[in-house]
Amino acid sequence: IRRKEQGGGKEDEIIEESVRVIEKGFYLDRVFVREGEFVWVVLVELGAGFVEMYGFVGISNGTGGWTSSKCSRMICSGRRSRKMLLMRMAAEGGGEISFSNAEIEYYRPRVDDIRLDDEKEKVEQGTVRELPLFPLGIVLNPGANTPLHIFEMRYRLLFNRIQEKDNTFGLIFYNKENNLVARVGCAALVTQYNPLDDGRLLVDNNGTKRFRVLRYLEEKPYIKAMVEFYDDEEPTEDISEVELNVWSKLQDVLRLSNKLYDKKQEFGERMTKIAPGDAEQDVEQADRRKKFSFSVNQMLDMTVLDQQLLLQTRSTSMRLKKQDSILDGARQYLAAQVTIKEALGKDKK
């Protein structure tokens, strides 16, 4: 570690990788890739010339905390030096679309209340309405289906009441780590009720459209809120190429996954109808891309916090770029696993 005096303070600059051998793999300690960022990189030899890389990038906020983070996983093949692997990891990680968990918008009752000047008009237009909310530790996307098991008395009451109206409620993310409810959620339409003998309910629900909580109207026996529905903003750039990349990589991931786990899974009819290239010609492209991005969102293996951030964003472009990055890592990982599986299969023969 080299220390440099800068304006009365000290800056640590790691100029060499600290390498320790761990079994057949090796570990590269922390290394700065640019001012204010660091990368943790773990390299594990998988055999057959493949090396698996796990990385974490954090952006310092200058107070000892971290304002944003991202994870990367990739496979590199061949006899490359550890430094080259590290450089590739740093370069690709730096261009990755990342979000910060701090960017999740939460709602605190009475503290974050909003009253719109034109609220009455928006109520008449249907873009603002009263909606019962169901906070859960999951994220629902528009167009997605989620079954729920309703057992708490207050939520049994909620579902029994909406059955007498329009069968619509709002599913909103609850973060148990900070005990806060997100401000952005997704309205859900109950498509099937299955009451059980003891009063519990099994319900199927389809996500319809996103909303933003303006304020709570009631909190007991369950939350009723005034919400405003919103949509993605019009894209300011051509995102047709990134959308095609997402669709291509998604197909590759499904194909490799089927090969790795000996399955024959296929995309559903809805996905193939809204996918690029296969979409019906009369569907407006911006709306189709938005629906496609939400469908991909529901399929990807992401943390619930990343799911919430991608639901919350008003940018279809940002959503697709993040998905492209995630799928790129997944495709490389599965390709390596399939190669290893095939190599081991040949050895057994």
N, C-alpha and C positions, 0 to 999 in steps of 0.2 A: 504494500500500500504506500502510495506516495502522497504526502500531504503538501498542499500549496497554500500560501498565504494569499487571501483575496479580500481586500477591503476590511482588514481587521479580523476576518473570520477564517475558518479553515475548511477546505474542501477535500474530502477523501476521494481519491481516484484510483480505482483498481486497474492496474495495467497488465496484470498477468492472471491467467486462469489458475485457480487453486484446485488441483486435481487429486482426488483420492480414489484408489481402486476399491471397488466393492464387488466381491465375488468376480463374476465374469464381465460385469459392467463397470462404469465409472461415473463419477459425479463431478460436475463443474460448479464451483461455488459462485457466489454473486459476482456479477461483472456489469459495469456501467456501459450502456450503449449510447447514451447521449445525456446531456445535462438534465438532472431531475428524474431520470428513469433508471430502473435496474431490472435485471432479468435473472430469474432462477431457472436453471436448465438442468434437467436430469436426463442423462443418456443411458439407455439400457440396451445391451446387445440382445437381439432376438435370435440370432443365428442366420445362416444363409445370406450373410452379408448385409442384413438389415439392422438398422439402429432406430429405436423408438425414442422420440424426444418429447418431454413434457416441459412446458415453460409457463412462467407467470410474470407479467409485467405490471408494475405499479407506478403511478405518477405521484410524486411527492407533493403535498400541499404546503410544505414549508413549516408545518407545525408538528411534525412527527407522525401525522396520519397519512392516509392515502385517499385521494379523491377519485381515482378510477383504477380499474383493474381488468385484465383479460387473461384468458388461458389459451394456450396453443398446444396442439399435439400433432406431430408429423412423423413421417417415416422417411429416412434417407437410406439409400442403398449404395453399395460399392465401398471401396477402401478410401474414404475421405479422412482428412485430418480432423482432429477434434476442433481445431480453431475454425476450419471451414464450416463445419456443422454449426458451430456457435454463431458465426457471421451470418449464415443463411437464416438461422432462427431469429437473430436480431433484426435483420433486414425485413423479413416477412412479417414479423410481429409488429414492427413499427408501422406497417401499412394497413394493419388490420383495423376494421371498424370496431370500436369498443364503446361501451357505455359505462357509466358509473352508477353504482347502487344509490349514490347520493342524489342521482337525478330522478329517482322515483318520486312522484308527487303524492304526498299523503294528505289526508284531511283530518283536521282537529276540530271537533264540534265547537261552534261559537267563536273560535279563534280565526278560522279560515272561511267563515261564511261569505257567500257572494249573493248580492241581489242585483239582477240585471235591470237596466233602465227600461228596456223593451220586453221585459219578461212576460207581461200580459199578452202582447202580440205573439211572442214565441210559443206561449201555451196554446193559443188559438191555432197556430201553424203546426203544432205537434212536435216541435223541436225541443220544447221544455215540458216536463210533466212530473207528477208525483210518482214515485216508484218505491216499492218495498225492497229492501236490500238483504242479501244473504251473504255475510262475510265468511270466506273460506280460505284455506291455505293453498288454493289452486288458482290458475288463470284460465278463463274461457275466452276463446277467440270467436269472432263472427263467423258463422257457417259451420262451426264445430258442434259436435254432440257430446254431452256429458251426462251419465246417469248419476243420480243422487239417492242416498238412503236418508230419509228424514225421520229422526227419532225424538229430537227435543220438542217439548210441548209448544214453545213459542213459534217454532218453524212449522210444526204441523198446522198451527193456526194460520200462519202466513199462506201456506199452500192451499189450505181449505178455502180461504177467503179469495185468493186470486182465481180459484176455479170457478167462482161465481161471477168473475169479471172477464178479464181478457187473457188469463193464464200467463201473465208476464211478470217477471221479477228481475232484479238486478243482482248478478253474481259479481262480487267484488273481492279483490285479494286482501286477506288479512295476514299481516306479518307478525308472527308470534314472538320474533326476536326483539322487536321494539314496541309491540303491543299497539300498532297503528294500522289503520285501514287506508288502503290506497284511494286516491281521489278518482281514478279512472277505472271503470269496470265495463262489463258487457251485459246488455239486456239479454234475457233468455226466455224463450217461449216453451212452456211445458207441452210436450206432445203426447205424453202418456202417463196416466196415473195408475198405480197398482197399490191400493190400500191393503194392508195386512190386518189380520184379526185383532191384533193388540193395539191398533191405532197408528202404527208406523206406516210410512209411505215409501214406495219405490217409484221414483219419477224419472222420465227421460226428458232431456231439455236440449234445445237447439239455440246456439248463440245467434243473435240477430244484428245488433249494432252497438257501438261503443257509446258510453256516456261519461260525463264528468259531473261529480257531485258539487252542487252549488251550496247546499246547506241541509242539515237534518231538520225534519219537521217533528218527528217523534223518535224516541229511542226505546220505548217499552210499549208492548211486550217484545216488539222487534223494530228494527230501524225503518222509518219511512223518510225518504229524502226527496228534495226537489233536484232534478238532474237535467242536464242539457246534453242532447245527442250531438255528436260531431263526426266529421269524416276526415280522410287524409287531404292534405293540400294538393293542389295541382302540381305535378312534377315540373321542375324548371330545366331538366336535362333529359336526354334520351336514355332510358333505362332498359331498352329492349335487349341489349347485349347481356347485361348482368342477369336479366330474367331468364334468358336462354341458358346461361351458364348454370343458374340454380336448378333449372329443370333437368339439364343434362347430368349434372352431378347427383341430383336426387335419384334419377334412374340408375346411375352407376352404383350408388349406395345400396339401393334395393336389390340390384342384380348380385352384387358382391355379398350382401347379407344372406340372400337366398343360397348362394353357393357355399358360404361358410357354415351355415347352420342347417343345410339340407332342407330348405323350405321352398314353397312356391307361392309366396305372397305377391299380390298385384295391387295396383292403385285402384281406388274406387272410381265409380262412374263420374262423380262430381269433380274429382281432381283432373281426370282426363279431359273433361269438358272445358275447364277453365285454364288448363295448361297452355303455354305459348305454343303456337303451331297447330295445336289440336283444337283450339277454341273456335266456337261458332263465329262466323264472320259478322253477325249483326250485334254482337256484344261489344259495348263501348270499351276501348282498350284500357283506359285508366282504371275503370271500375273492375275490369277483369283482372288486371294486374294486382290490384289491392286484394281482391278475393283470393287470388292465387297465393299471395304472400302470407295471408292469414292461414290458409290451408297448410302451407309448408311449416308455418310457425307451430301448429298443433302437432306436427309429426316429428319435429326435431327434439333430440335429447338435450335440453337446456335446463339450467337452474330456473327455479320459479321466479327469481328476481329478474333474470334476463327475459323470461317470457313476459313479465309485467312491463318491462321497458319497451319491448317490441310491440306490445299491445298499445301502450301509451303514445308512442311516437306518431306524429301526423305525417311522416315522410315514408312513402312506399319505397323510395330509393334507398333510404337508410336501412329499412327492414330487409330488403332483398340483399343488400351488400353484406349485412351481418350474417344472413343465412348462407350466402356464397362462401364466406370465410369458414363457417362451421362445417359446411358440407365438404369443403376442400380437405380439411383435416380428417373428417370421417372416412372419406374415400381413400385417402392414403393409408390410413390405419387398417381398414378392411382389406385393401389390396395386399398389404404385407401379411396379414393374418391368413388370407387365402393362399398366398405363396408358401408360407410355412406349412400349412395344412397339406398342400399338394406335395411338398418336399418330404414331409414325414410319411405320407401315404406311399410314396415311391420307395422309401427306405424299408417300409414294412414288407412290400412285395419282394 
